[in-house]
Amino acid sequence: MQTLKDARPGATVHVTKIDGQGAVKRRIMEMGITKGVEIYVRKVAPLGDPVEVTVRGYELSLRKVDAQLIEVV
């Protein structure tokens, strides 16, 4: 199981599952990250937080805690 947090900069991944419950999961899905969507990892900050990605044509920064909830392949 690989999460978005583990993806390397320059990689394109697909979401397989979103863990978490309630408001956290809903917030991630409202940002456009849903099962099957393609995500391009632009860069990761030196300490790993935040992770900058491109999803559905727009740029997004995710906290490491949130990126860890997104399973990708």
ABEGO torsion letter per residue (X at the ends): XBBAAABBBGBBBBBABBBEBEAAAAAAAAAGBBBGBBBBBABBBAAGOBBBBBBGGBBBBBBAAAAAABBBX
